[in-house]
Amino acid sequence: MADDEQAMEENLYAIRDGHWKCQIQYAGVAASGVTVLAHITLITYLNMHSVGAAAGLSPGKWPLTERCFLHMALINSLFGCGQLLDLLRICAMQSTAPSTECKGFAVVFHARVISECQMAVIAVCLACVLYSKSRPLNLGSYQWRLFVPMDLLPVCLSVSLMFVPDLMGHGGPWCFISIHSDLGLVYTRALVCVICVLWVGCLVTSVVIVCLVSKRRKESAIGEVGLNALRTAESLLVFVPLSFVNLFILILALAWSVYDNLPHDLELAVVTISNLHGVFYCFAYGLIQRYCTIITLPTPKKPSAGLQLQELNSMESARERGVMNIHESMARLDARQLEAEQRTVEREASPGRSSDANQAFTNLHYVEDIEI
């Protein structure tokens, strides 16, 4: 009887555990779908109502903060689609994916972690450059030097790790099963340490930059251009807490996948929140638009009514002066034409008079010769 009761309790625990696993998987699918829709909504909004789009500029000429948001929305939407497919496959098959498929989904998960770390570091570096130069960065055709490494480095690093044995398959930290290799555990701990070191370094640097920016804002000789650069630096620093909040949740997800002994409620919270990074990005962009000024494009000032009337009067007087100058020029031209016609008439009448004068001059010389 005792053995039967123990077996019934084990079966009941297994049923409850399976029920919780299904709920966790369905919550992850719902959160991944929401985050993909949030990223698509953010991309659509940026292409229609952002500052650069409203000015009729191409995405390469948008303000720096909006370009970074567009880039991260595109990248994270791809990562979200990969996670959504992974969770849908688990829910449909109710079994762990083969090692080959685990490697494919591990590349997506690992690339997202590297991309989040990279974005935080680049945001801090750009904020430092903006603070030191005190003028907006005009990347122009050199934009690929910033964004192409952000795209290629995580993918290349993740693909190269696929060929390391027992790191990206069932033995790695990216597959949600309880059997992992020693190399996978060592890599997970090393990755967590690197993320924590970057987190502390970027956080301290961000606090220092914010203090320096607030102090320099009080200077009167900074100008509007320098003020826009400082505002852009402040808005870029939002990527530091945003990226590391997502990374902290990913660390919990890795701990859950490695140790597999978290409470069910915490597992549900980790899987749900770790797949809501798109909502976090939309919320952060809304806060920046509401409380920060990320406009770095020149905005012409509207003149007052008195200034507009003065400009109209000056334009009218200039037009009248132009008309008077035209009339004077035409009168001078007519006078010159009349004078030219008079000279022509005098030339035509002058040959007879000149012959009489010549004859008189000849007669005078003849009389003088006779007298001599």
TASUL-V412297 format. One record per residue. N is the residue number from 1. RES is the residue in one letter. PHI is phi in radians with two decimals (999 if undefined). NEAR is the number of other C-alpha atoms within 10 Angstrom. Layout:
# TASUL-V412297
n->N res->RES phi->PHI near->NEAR
n->N res->RES phi->PHI near->NEAR
This chain:
# TASUL-V412297
n->1 res->M phi->999 near->6
n->2 res->A phi->-1.13 near->7
n->3 res->D phi->-1.15 near->8
n->4 res->D phi->-1.14 near->9
n->5 res->E phi->-1.11 near->10
n->6 res->Q phi->-1.16 near->11
n->7 res->A phi->-1.16 near->12
n->8 res->M phi->-1.14 near->12
n->9 res->E phi->-1.12 near->12
n->10 res->E phi->-1.13 near->12
n->11 res->N phi->-1.14 near->12
n->12 res->L phi->-1.12 near->12
n->13 res->Y phi->-1.13 near->12
n->14 res->A phi->-1.12 near->12
n->15 res->I phi->-1.14 near->12
n->16 res->R phi->-1.11 near->12
n->17 res->D phi->-1.11 near->13
n->18 res->G phi->-1.14 near->13
n->19 res->H phi->-1.11 near->12
n->20 res->W phi->-1.14 near->16
n->21 res->K phi->-1.06 near->17
n->22 res->C phi->-1.12 near->15
n->23 res->Q phi->-1.08 near->15
n->24 res->I phi->-1.12 near->22
n->25 res->Q phi->-1.15 near->20
n->26 res->Y phi->-1.15 near->19
n->27 res->A phi->-1.14 near->19
n->28 res->G phi->-1.13 near->27
n->29 res->V phi->-1.09 near->23
n->30 res->A phi->-1.10 near->17
n->31 res->A phi->-1.16 near->23
n->32 res->S phi->-1.14 near->30
n->33 res->G phi->-1.10 near->19
n->34 res->V phi->-1.13 near->18
n->35 res->T phi->-1.23 near->26
n->36 res->V phi->-1.14 near->26
n->37 res->L phi->-1.11 near->16
n->38 res->A phi->-1.14 near->22
n->39 res->H phi->-1.15 near->27
n->40 res->I phi->-1.11 near->16
n->41 res->T phi->-1.10 near->15
n->42 res->L phi->-1.12 near->23
n->43 res->I phi->-1.10 near->20
n->44 res->T phi->-1.11 near->13
n->45 res->Y phi->-1.12 near->13
n->46 res->L phi->-1.11 near->20
n->47 res->N phi->-1.33 near->16
n->48 res->M phi->-1.98 near->13
n->49 res->H phi->-2.18 near->11
n->50 res->S phi->-1.30 near->19
n->51 res->V phi->-1.12 near->18
n->52 res->G phi->-1.17 near->23
n->53 res->A phi->-1.17 near->16
n->54 res->A phi->-1.14 near->12
n->55 res->A phi->-1.47 near->12
n->56 res->G phi->1.35 near->12
n->57 res->L phi->-1.69 near->12
n->58 res->S phi->-1.30 near->10
n->59 res->P phi->-1.00 near->17
n->60 res->G phi->-1.19 near->15
n->61 res->K phi->-1.92 near->18
n->62 res->W phi->-1.22 near->22
n->63 res->P phi->-1.00 near->21
n->64 res->L phi->-1.04 near->25
n->65 res->T phi->-1.12 near->23
n->66 res->E phi->-1.20 near->22
n->67 res->R phi->-1.13 near->17
n->68 res->C phi->-1.14 near->19
n->69 res->F phi->-1.12 near->21
n->70 res->L phi->-1.11 near->21
n->71 res->H phi->-1.11 near->18
n->72 res->M phi->-1.19 near->23
n->73 res->A phi->-1.16 near->24
n->74 res->L phi->-1.14 near->17
n->75 res->I phi->-1.16 near->17
n->76 res->N phi->-1.22 near->23
n->77 res->S phi->-1.16 near->22
n->78 res->L phi->-1.16 near->16
n->79 res->F phi->-1.10 near->22
n->80 res->G phi->-1.12 near->27
n->81 res->C phi->-1.11 near->16
n->82 res->G phi->-1.11 near->19
n->83 res->Q phi->-1.15 near->22
n->84 res->L phi->-1.11 near->21
n->85 res->L phi->-1.13 near->16
n->86 res->D phi->-1.08 near->21
n->87 res->L phi->-1.19 near->22
n->88 res->L phi->-1.13 near->18
n->89 res->R phi->-1.14 near->14
n->90 res->I phi->-1.15 near->17
n->91 res->C phi->-1.17 near->19
n->92 res->A phi->-1.31 near->8
n->93 res->M phi->-1.59 near->10
n->94 res->Q phi->0.92 near->14
n->95 res->S phi->-2.75 near->9
n->96 res->T phi->-1.24 near->16
n->97 res->A phi->-1.17 near->18
n->98 res->P phi->-1.07 near->11
n->99 res->S phi->-1.09 near->15
n->100 res->T phi->-1.14 near->13
n->101 res->E phi->-1.18 near->15
n->102 res->C phi->-1.06 near->20
n->103 res->K phi->-1.13 near->24
n->104 res->G phi->-1.10 near->17
n->105 res->F phi->-1.22 near->22
n->106 res->A phi->-1.15 near->27
n->107 res->V phi->-1.08 near->24
n->108 res->V phi->-1.12 near->23
n->109 res->F phi->-1.14 near->19
n->110 res->H phi->-1.15 near->20
n->111 res->A phi->-1.12 near->24
n->112 res->R phi->-1.16 near->23
n->113 res->V phi->-1.09 near->20
n->114 res->I phi->-1.13 near->19
n->115 res->S phi->-1.13 near->22
n->116 res->E phi->-1.13 near->23
n->117 res->C phi->-1.08 near->23
n->118 res->Q phi->-1.11 near->18
n->119 res->M phi->-1.13 near->22
n->120 res->A phi->-1.13 near->23
n->121 res->V phi->-1.14 near->20
n->122 res->I phi->-1.14 near->20
n->123 res->A phi->-1.09 near->23
n->124 res->V phi->-1.15 near->24
n->125 res->C phi->-1.11 near->18
n->126 res->L phi->-1.13 near->18
n->127 res->A phi->-1.11 near->25
n->128 res->C phi->-1.13 near->18
n->129 res->V phi->-1.14 near->16
n->130 res->L phi->-1.11 near->21
n->131 res->Y phi->-1.19 near->24
n->132 res->S phi->-1.26 near->11
n->133 res->K phi->-1.49 near->12
n->134 res->S phi->1.01 near->20
n->135 res->R phi->-2.68 near->20
n->136 res->P phi->-1.10 near->22
n->137 res->L phi->-1.48 near->15
n->138 res->N phi->-1.87 near->11
n->139 res->L phi->-1.22 near->13
n->140 res->G phi->1.06 near->9
n->141 res->S phi->-1.28 near->9
n->142 res->Y phi->-1.59 near->10
n->143 res->Q phi->-1.11 near->12
n->144 res->W phi->-1.10 near->12
n->145 res->R phi->-1.17 near->10
n->146 res->L phi->-1.65 near->13
n->147 res->F phi->-1.61 near->16
n->148 res->V phi->-1.13 near->10
n->149 res->P phi->-1.07 near->13
n->150 res->M phi->-1.12 near->20
n->151 res->D phi->-1.55 near->16
n->152 res->L phi->-1.44 near->13
n->153 res->L phi->-1.08 near->15
n->154 res->P phi->-1.09 near->22
n->155 res->V phi->-1.19 near->19
n->156 res->C phi->-1.11 near->13
n->157 res->L phi->-1.14 near->14
n->158 res->S phi->-1.20 near->22
n->159 res->V phi->-1.16 near->19
n->160 res->S phi->-1.14 near->11
n->161 res->L phi->-1.27 near->17
n->162 res->M phi->-1.09 near->17
n->163 res->F phi->-1.52 near->12
n->164 res->V phi->-1.47 near->12
n->165 res->P phi->-1.12 near->13
n->166 res->D phi->1.02 near->18
n->167 res->L phi->-2.07 near->25
n->168 res->M phi->-1.96 near->27
n->169 res->G phi->-1.61 near->26
n->170 res->H phi->-1.15 near->25
n->171 res->G phi->-1.49 near->23
n->172 res->G phi->-1.50 near->29
n->173 res->P phi->-1.41 near->31
n->174 res->W phi->-1.69 near->25
n->175 res->C phi->-1.74 near->25
n->176 res->F phi->-1.46 near->20
n->177 res->I phi->-2.31 near->16
n->178 res->S phi->-1.57 near->14
n->179 res->I phi->-1.88 near->15
n->180 res->H phi->-2.37 near->21
n->181 res->S phi->-1.45 near->17
n->182 res->D phi->-1.12 near->13
n->183 res->L phi->-1.12 near->16
n->184 res->G phi->-1.12 near->21
n->185 res->L phi->-1.17 near->19
n->186 res->V phi->-1.13 near->13
n->187 res->Y phi->-1.14 near->15
n->188 res->T phi->-1.11 near->20
n->189 res->R phi->-1.10 near->16
n->190 res->A phi->-1.13 near->12
n->191 res->L phi->-1.14 near->15
n->192 res->V phi->-1.11 near->18
n->193 res->C phi->-1.13 near->12
n->194 res->V phi->-1.09 near->12
n->195 res->I phi->-1.10 near->20
n->196 res->C phi->-1.14 near->16
n->197 res->V phi->-1.11 near->12
n->198 res->L phi->-1.09 near->17
n->199 res->W phi->-1.03 near->22
n->200 res->V phi->-1.12 near->12
n->201 res->G phi->-1.10 near->13
n->202 res->C phi->-1.18 near->23
n->203 res->L phi->-1.16 near->18
n->204 res->V phi->-1.13 near->11
n->205 res->T phi->-1.10 near->18
n->206 res->S phi->-1.11 near->24
n->207 res->V phi->-1.11 near->12
n->208 res->V phi->-1.11 near->12
n->209 res->I phi->-1.13 near->20
n->210 res->V phi->-1.08 near->17
n->211 res->C phi->-1.13 near->11
n->212 res->L phi->-1.17 near->13
n->213 res->V phi->-1.13 near->20
n->214 res->S phi->-1.12 near->13
n->215 res->K phi->-1.28 near->10
n->216 res->R phi->-1.25 near->17
n->217 res->R phi->-1.07 near->15
n->218 res->K phi->-1.34 near->9
n->219 res->E phi->-1.30 near->10
n->220 res->S phi->-1.45 near->8
n->221 res->A phi->-1.58 near->9
n->222 res->I phi->-1.33 near->15
n->223 res->G phi->1.46 near->12
n->224 res->E phi->-1.22 near->13
n->225 res->V phi->-1.13 near->14
n->226 res->G phi->-1.13 near->19
n->227 res->L phi->-1.14 near->20
n->228 res->N phi->-1.11 near->22
n->229 res->A phi->-1.11 near->26
n->230 res->L phi->-1.17 near->31
n->231 res->R phi->-1.13 near->22
n->232 res->T phi->-1.12 near->27
n->233 res->A phi->-1.09 near->29
n->234 res->E phi->-1.12 near->25
n->235 res->S phi->-1.22 near->24
n->236 res->L phi->-1.21 near->26
n->237 res->L phi->-1.20 near->26
n->238 res->V phi->-1.18 near->20
n->239 res->F phi->-1.22 near->24
n->240 res->V phi->-1.18 near->22
n->241 res->P phi->-1.15 near->15
n->242 res->L phi->-1.13 near->17
n->243 res->S phi->-1.17 near->22
n->244 res->F phi->-1.40 near->23
n->245 res->V phi->-1.15 near->17
n->246 res->N phi->-1.09 near->20
n->247 res->L phi->-1.21 near->23
n->248 res->F phi->-1.11 near->17
n->249 res->I phi->-1.18 near->19
n->250 res->L phi->-1.16 near->21
n->251 res->I phi->-1.09 near->21
n->252 res->L phi->-1.08 near->19
n->253 res->A phi->-1.12 near->23
n->254 res->L phi->-1.14 near->21
n->255 res->A phi->-1.09 near->18
n->256 res->W phi->-1.14 near->21
n->257 res->S phi->-1.22 near->21
n->258 res->V phi->-1.44 near->23
n->259 res->Y phi->-1.61 near->15
n->260 res->D phi->0.96 near->15
n->261 res->N phi->-2.32 near->11
n->262 res->L phi->-1.35 near->15
n->263 res->P phi->-1.06 near->9
n->264 res->H phi->-1.11 near->14
n->265 res->D phi->-1.11 near->10
n->266 res->L phi->-1.19 near->13
n->267 res->E phi->-1.05 near->19
n->268 res->L phi->-1.11 near->20
n->269 res->A phi->-1.16 near->16
n->270 res->V phi->-1.13 near->22
n->271 res->V phi->-1.14 near->23
n->272 res->T phi->-1.22 near->20
n->273 res->I phi->-1.25 near->19
n->274 res->S phi->-1.16 near->23
n->275 res->N phi->-1.81 near->26
n->276 res->L phi->-1.92 near->21
n->277 res->H phi->-1.15 near->27
n->278 res->G phi->-1.14 near->27
n->279 res->V phi->-1.15 near->19
n->280 res->F phi->-1.10 near->18
n->281 res->Y phi->-1.16 near->23
n->282 res->C phi->-1.09 near->19
n->283 res->F phi->-1.14 near->13
n->284 res->A phi->-1.14 near->17
n->285 res->Y phi->-1.14 near->18
n->286 res->G phi->-1.12 near->13
n->287 res->L phi->-1.13 near->13
n->288 res->I phi->-1.14 near->17
n->289 res->Q phi->-1.15 near->13
n->290 res->R phi->-1.45 near->9
n->291 res->Y phi->-1.97 near->9
n->292 res->C phi->-2.11 near->14
n->293 res->T phi->-1.95 near->14
n->294 res->I phi->-1.80 near->22
n->295 res->I phi->-1.36 near->20
n->296 res->T phi->-1.99 near->22
n->297 res->L phi->-1.49 near->15
n->298 res->P phi->-1.19 near->9
n->299 res->T phi->-2.01 near->8
n->300 res->P phi->-1.18 near->6
n->301 res->K phi->-1.49 near->6
n->302 res->K phi->-1.40 near->8
n->303 res->P phi->-1.27 near->10
n->304 res->S phi->-1.32 near->9
n->305 res->A phi->-1.17 near->9
n->306 res->G phi->-1.11 near->9
n->307 res->L phi->-1.17 near->11
n->308 res->Q phi->-1.09 near->12
n->309 res->L phi->-1.13 near->12
n->310 res->Q phi->-1.13 near->12
n->311 res->E phi->-1.14 near->13
n->312 res->L phi->-1.14 near->12
n->313 res->N phi->-1.12 near->12
n->314 res->S phi->-1.13 near->12
n->315 res->M phi->-1.14 near->12
n->316 res->E phi->-1.17 near->12
n->317 res->S phi->-1.14 near->12
n->318 res->A phi->-1.12 near->12
n->319 res->R phi->-1.13 near->12
n->320 res->E phi->-1.13 near->12
n->321 res->R phi->-1.10 near->12
n->322 res->G phi->-1.12 near->12
n->323 res->V phi->-1.12 near->12
n->324 res->M phi->-1.11 near->12
n->325 res->N phi->-1.10 near->12
n->326 res->I phi->-1.12 near->12
n->327 res->H phi->-1.11 near->12
n->328 res->E phi->-1.11 near->12
n->329 res->S phi->-1.12 near->12
n->330 res->M phi->-1.16 near->12
n->331 res->A phi->-1.11 near->12
n->332 res->R phi->-1.12 near->12
n->333 res->L phi->-1.12 near->12
n->334 res->D phi->-1.12 near->12
n->335 res->A phi->-1.09 near->12
n->336 res->R phi->-1.14 near->12
n->337 res->Q phi->-1.12 near->12
n->338 res->L phi->-1.13 near->12
n->339 res->E phi->-1.12 near->12
n->340 res->A phi->-1.11 near->12
n->341 res->E phi->-1.14 near->12
n->342 res->Q phi->-1.10 near->12
n->343 res->R phi->-1.11 near->12
n->344 res->T phi->-1.13 near->11
n->345 res->V phi->-1.11 near->11
n->346 res->E phi->-1.13 near->11
n->347 res->R phi->-1.15 near->10
n->348 res->E phi->-1.16 near->10
n->349 res->A phi->-1.53 near->11
n->350 res->S phi->-1.31 near->10
n->351 res->P phi->-1.10 near->10
n->352 res->G phi->-1.09 near->9
n->353 res->R phi->-1.11 near->9
n->354 res->S phi->-1.20 near->10
n->355 res->S phi->-1.16 near->11
n->356 res->D phi->-1.09 near->11
n->357 res->A phi->-1.14 near->10
n->358 res->N phi->-1.15 near->11
n->359 res->Q phi->-1.12 near->10
n->360 res->A phi->-1.14 near->11
n->361 res->F phi->-1.14 near->11
n->362 res->T phi->-1.20 near->11
n->363 res->N phi->-1.10 near->11
n->364 res->L phi->-1.08 near->11
n->365 res->H phi->-1.15 near->10
n->366 res->Y phi->-1.18 near->11
n->367 res->V phi->-1.16 near->10
n->368 res->E phi->-1.12 near->9
n->369 res->D phi->-1.21 near->9
n->370 res->I phi->-1.16 near->7
n->371 res->E phi->-1.11 near->6
n->372 res->I phi->-1.20 near->5
